[in-house]
Amino acid sequence: MKLRPRLTNDQIKARLILIVGVGLTIVFVASIGTILYGIQFVTQPATMAESDKEAWSLLSPLMMSLSGVLAGILAANGLKSDKDKKDPDA
């Protein structure tokens, strides 16, 4: 049985970022899809119930936080550590 070579720290970090990013994206897309389904296809009464108002007011900061975390992961992924940079004059 042939063993696979061990992963480097950069490869492990890249896989971890990918897994977290995909997981958060799935949650974000599912939440948006559920909200859109509830708005378009579920019959709503003329006046909104108090519990529904509270649920909608809770979803807004949740979705903003998820989108902020996704943007942060994408932005941090573009940053490279100083040890990877080499002096171009050398």
Secondary structure, 3 states (H helix, E strand, C coil): CCCCCCCCHHHHHHHHHHHHHHHHHHHHHHHHHHHHHHHHCCCCCCCCCHHHHHHHHHHHHHHHHHHHHHHHHHHHHHCCCHHHCCCCCC
